[in-house]
């Protein structure tokens, strides 16, 4: 997969523009499939946070997979998952 390139003008406190590329590829994400098995979830680029004042760019991914049912926050907090870069 090709990486995404950005050029941003007038957002950095000391530079007229900044340029960067997001890493190509996506993580492998597996989520709880019950009975001790992890099942693949489709990786989805959720959002990109650009913090020019801190010279930082953060990339957030999420896994998309059908849920067996609606889970409580307590269940989600301890649910097994795996992310491989």
CNS distance restraints for C-alpha pairs under 8 A (distance, minus, plus):
assign (resid   1 and name CA) (resid  24 and name CA) 5.82 0.50 0.50
assign (resid   1 and name CA) (resid  25 and name CA) 5.56 0.50 0.50
assign (resid   2 and name CA) (resid  24 and name CA) 5.59 0.50 0.50
assign (resid   2 and name CA) (resid  25 and name CA) 7.51 0.50 0.50
assign (resid   3 and name CA) (resid  21 and name CA) 6.32 0.50 0.50
assign (resid   3 and name CA) (resid  22 and name CA) 5.65 0.50 0.50
assign (resid   3 and name CA) (resid  23 and name CA) 5.71 0.50 0.50
assign (resid   3 and name CA) (resid  24 and name CA) 4.25 0.50 0.50
assign (resid   3 and name CA) (resid  25 and name CA) 7.46 0.50 0.50
assign (resid   4 and name CA) (resid  21 and name CA) 5.50 0.50 0.50
assign (resid   4 and name CA) (resid  22 and name CA) 5.38 0.50 0.50
assign (resid   4 and name CA) (resid  23 and name CA) 7.61 0.50 0.50
assign (resid   4 and name CA) (resid  24 and name CA) 7.44 0.50 0.50
assign (resid   5 and name CA) (resid  19 and name CA) 7.41 0.50 0.50
assign (resid   5 and name CA) (resid  20 and name CA) 5.91 0.50 0.50
assign (resid   5 and name CA) (resid  21 and name CA) 4.32 0.50 0.50
assign (resid   5 and name CA) (resid  22 and name CA) 6.55 0.50 0.50
assign (resid   6 and name CA) (resid  19 and name CA) 5.48 0.50 0.50
assign (resid   6 and name CA) (resid  20 and name CA) 5.44 0.50 0.50
assign (resid   6 and name CA) (resid  21 and name CA) 6.13 0.50 0.50
assign (resid   7 and name CA) (resid  17 and name CA) 6.80 0.50 0.50
assign (resid   7 and name CA) (resid  18 and name CA) 5.68 0.50 0.50
assign (resid   7 and name CA) (resid  19 and name CA) 4.37 0.50 0.50
assign (resid   7 and name CA) (resid  20 and name CA) 6.79 0.50 0.50
assign (resid   8 and name CA) (resid  17 and name CA) 5.44 0.50 0.50
assign (resid   8 and name CA) (resid  18 and name CA) 5.39 0.50 0.50
assign (resid   8 and name CA) (resid  19 and name CA) 6.46 0.50 0.50
assign (resid   9 and name CA) (resid  16 and name CA) 5.96 0.50 0.50
assign (resid   9 and name CA) (resid  17 and name CA) 4.26 0.50 0.50
assign (resid   9 and name CA) (resid  18 and name CA) 6.67 0.50 0.50
assign (resid  10 and name CA) (resid  15 and name CA) 7.67 0.50 0.50
assign (resid  10 and name CA) (resid  16 and name CA) 5.43 0.50 0.50
assign (resid  10 and name CA) (resid  17 and name CA) 5.91 0.50 0.50
assign (resid  11 and name CA) (resid  16 and name CA) 7.58 0.50 0.50
assign (resid  11 and name CA) (resid  17 and name CA) 7.02 0.50 0.50
assign (resid  11 and name CA) (resid  18 and name CA) 7.97 0.50 0.50
assign (resid  11 and name CA) (resid  52 and name CA) 6.52 0.50 0.50
assign (resid  12 and name CA) (resid  16 and name CA) 6.70 0.50 0.50
assign (resid  12 and name CA) (resid  17 and name CA) 6.66 0.50 0.50
assign (resid  12 and name CA) (resid  18 and name CA) 7.07 0.50 0.50
assign (resid  12 and name CA) (resid  52 and name CA) 5.06 0.50 0.50
assign (resid  12 and name CA) (resid  53 and name CA) 6.38 0.50 0.50
assign (resid  13 and name CA) (resid  52 and name CA) 7.27 0.50 0.50
assign (resid  13 and name CA) (resid  53 and name CA) 6.37 0.50 0.50
assign (resid  22 and name CA) (resid  59 and name CA) 7.92 0.50 0.50
assign (resid  26 and name CA) (resid  43 and name CA) 6.49 0.50 0.50
assign (resid  26 and name CA) (resid  85 and name CA) 7.27 0.50 0.50
assign (resid  27 and name CA) (resid  43 and name CA) 6.57 0.50 0.50
assign (resid  27 and name CA) (resid  61 and name CA) 7.93 0.50 0.50
assign (resid  27 and name CA) (resid  83 and name CA) 6.36 0.50 0.50
assign (resid  27 and name CA) (resid  84 and name CA) 5.53 0.50 0.50
assign (resid  27 and name CA) (resid  85 and name CA) 4.71 0.50 0.50
assign (resid  28 and name CA) (resid  40 and name CA) 7.62 0.50 0.50
assign (resid  28 and name CA) (resid  41 and name CA) 7.83 0.50 0.50
assign (resid  28 and name CA) (resid  42 and name CA) 7.97 0.50 0.50
assign (resid  28 and name CA) (resid  43 and name CA) 6.81 0.50 0.50
assign (resid  28 and name CA) (resid  82 and name CA) 7.89 0.50 0.50
assign (resid  28 and name CA) (resid  83 and name CA) 5.60 0.50 0.50
assign (resid  28 and name CA) (resid  84 and name CA) 5.03 0.50 0.50
assign (resid  28 and name CA) (resid  85 and name CA) 6.50 0.50 0.50
assign (resid  29 and name CA) (resid  40 and name CA) 5.95 0.50 0.50
assign (resid  29 and name CA) (resid  41 and name CA) 5.45 0.50 0.50
assign (resid  29 and name CA) (resid  42 and name CA) 6.97 0.50 0.50
assign (resid  29 and name CA) (resid  43 and name CA) 6.35 0.50 0.50
assign (resid  29 and name CA) (resid  63 and name CA) 6.03 0.50 0.50
assign (resid  29 and name CA) (resid  81 and name CA) 7.44 0.50 0.50
assign (resid  29 and name CA) (resid  82 and name CA) 5.73 0.50 0.50
assign (resid  29 and name CA) (resid  83 and name CA) 4.64 0.50 0.50
assign (resid  29 and name CA) (resid  84 and name CA) 6.61 0.50 0.50
assign (resid  30 and name CA) (resid  38 and name CA) 5.57 0.50 0.50
assign (resid  30 and name CA) (resid  39 and name CA) 5.11 0.50 0.50
assign (resid  30 and name CA) (resid  40 and name CA) 4.30 0.50 0.50
assign (resid  30 and name CA) (resid  41 and name CA) 5.36 0.50 0.50
assign (resid  30 and name CA) (resid  63 and name CA) 7.64 0.50 0.50
assign (resid  30 and name CA) (resid  81 and name CA) 5.56 0.50 0.50
assign (resid  30 and name CA) (resid  82 and name CA) 5.03 0.50 0.50
assign (resid  30 and name CA) (resid  83 and name CA) 6.51 0.50 0.50
assign (resid  31 and name CA) (resid  38 and name CA) 5.20 0.50 0.50
assign (resid  31 and name CA) (resid  39 and name CA) 5.43 0.50 0.50
assign (resid  31 and name CA) (resid  40 and name CA) 6.40 0.50 0.50
assign (resid  31 and name CA) (resid  41 and name CA) 6.46 0.50 0.50
assign (resid  31 and name CA) (resid  63 and name CA) 7.91 0.50 0.50
assign (resid  31 and name CA) (resid  79 and name CA) 7.95 0.50 0.50
assign (resid  31 and name CA) (resid  80 and name CA) 6.42 0.50 0.50
assign (resid  31 and name CA) (resid  81 and name CA) 4.47 0.50 0.50
assign (resid  31 and name CA) (resid  82 and name CA) 6.53 0.50 0.50
assign (resid  32 and name CA) (resid  36 and name CA) 7.54 0.50 0.50
assign (resid  32 and name CA) (resid  37 and name CA) 6.35 0.50 0.50
assign (resid  32 and name CA) (resid  38 and name CA) 4.82 0.50 0.50
assign (resid  32 and name CA) (resid  39 and name CA) 6.34 0.50 0.50
assign (resid  32 and name CA) (resid  79 and name CA) 6.44 0.50 0.50
assign (resid  32 and name CA) (resid  80 and name CA) 5.52 0.50 0.50
assign (resid  32 and name CA) (resid  81 and name CA) 6.04 0.50 0.50
assign (resid  33 and name CA) (resid  37 and name CA) 5.28 0.50 0.50
assign (resid  33 and name CA) (resid  38 and name CA) 5.15 0.50 0.50
assign (resid  33 and name CA) (resid  39 and name CA) 5.42 0.50 0.50
assign (resid  34 and name CA) (resid  38 and name CA) 7.40 0.50 0.50
assign (resid  38 and name CA) (resid  80 and name CA) 7.73 0.50 0.50
assign (resid  38 and name CA) (resid  81 and name CA) 7.00 0.50 0.50
assign (resid  38 and name CA) (resid  82 and name CA) 7.84 0.50 0.50
assign (resid  40 and name CA) (resid  65 and name CA) 7.62 0.50 0.50
assign (resid  41 and name CA) (resid  63 and name CA) 5.00 0.50 0.50
assign (resid  41 and name CA) (resid  64 and name CA) 5.16 0.50 0.50
assign (resid  41 and name CA) (resid  65 and name CA) 4.91 0.50 0.50
assign (resid  42 and name CA) (resid  63 and name CA) 5.29 0.50 0.50
assign (resid  42 and name CA) (resid  64 and name CA) 4.96 0.50 0.50
assign (resid  42 and name CA) (resid  65 and name CA) 6.46 0.50 0.50
assign (resid  43 and name CA) (resid  61 and name CA) 6.51 0.50 0.50
assign (resid  43 and name CA) (resid  62 and name CA) 5.80 0.50 0.50
assign (resid  43 and name CA) (resid  63 and name CA) 4.70 0.50 0.50
assign (resid  43 and name CA) (resid  64 and name CA) 6.40 0.50 0.50
assign (resid  44 and name CA) (resid  61 and name CA) 5.61 0.50 0.50
assign (resid  44 and name CA) (resid  62 and name CA) 5.32 0.50 0.50
assign (resid  44 and name CA) (resid  63 and name CA) 6.04 0.50 0.50
assign (resid  44 and name CA) (resid  64 and name CA) 6.85 0.50 0.50
assign (resid  45 and name CA) (resid  59 and name CA) 7.60 0.50 0.50
assign (resid  45 and name CA) (resid  60 and name CA) 6.34 0.50 0.50
assign (resid  45 and name CA) (resid  61 and name CA) 4.62 0.50 0.50
assign (resid  45 and name CA) (resid  62 and name CA) 6.55 0.50 0.50
assign (resid  46 and name CA) (resid  59 and name CA) 7.85 0.50 0.50
assign (resid  46 and name CA) (resid  60 and name CA) 5.51 0.50 0.50
assign (resid  46 and name CA) (resid  61 and name CA) 5.04 0.50 0.50
assign (resid  46 and name CA) (resid  62 and name CA) 6.01 0.50 0.50
assign (resid  47 and name CA) (resid  59 and name CA) 6.21 0.50 0.50
assign (resid  47 and name CA) (resid  60 and name CA) 5.39 0.50 0.50
assign (resid  47 and name CA) (resid  61 and name CA) 7.16 0.50 0.50
assign (resid  48 and name CA) (resid  57 and name CA) 7.03 0.50 0.50
assign (resid  48 and name CA) (resid  58 and name CA) 5.75 0.50 0.50
assign (resid  48 and name CA) (resid  59 and name CA) 4.68 0.50 0.50
assign (resid  48 and name CA) (resid  60 and name CA) 6.26 0.50 0.50
assign (resid  49 and name CA) (resid  57 and name CA) 5.65 0.50 0.50
assign (resid  49 and name CA) (resid  58 and name CA) 5.07 0.50 0.50
assign (resid  49 and name CA) (resid  59 and name CA) 6.49 0.50 0.50
assign (resid  50 and name CA) (resid  56 and name CA) 6.25 0.50 0.50
assign (resid  50 and name CA) (resid  57 and name CA) 4.63 0.50 0.50
assign (resid  50 and name CA) (resid  58 and name CA) 6.63 0.50 0.50
assign (resid  51 and name CA) (resid  55 and name CA) 6.12 0.50 0.50
assign (resid  51 and name CA) (resid  56 and name CA) 5.19 0.50 0.50
assign (resid  51 and name CA) (resid  57 and name CA) 6.11 0.50 0.50
assign (resid  52 and name CA) (resid  56 and name CA) 6.30 0.50 0.50
assign (resid  52 and name CA) (resid  57 and name CA) 7.97 0.50 0.50
assign (resid  71 and name CA) (resid  75 and name CA) 6.10 0.50 0.50
assign (resid  71 and name CA) (resid  76 and name CA) 6.47 0.50 0.50
assign (resid  72 and name CA) (resid  76 and name CA) 6.32 0.50 0.50
assign (resid  73 and name CA) (resid  77 and name CA) 6.13 0.50 0.50
assign (resid  74 and name CA) (resid  78 and name CA) 6.93 0.50 0.50
assign (resid  75 and name CA) (resid  79 and name CA) 5.97 0.50 0.50
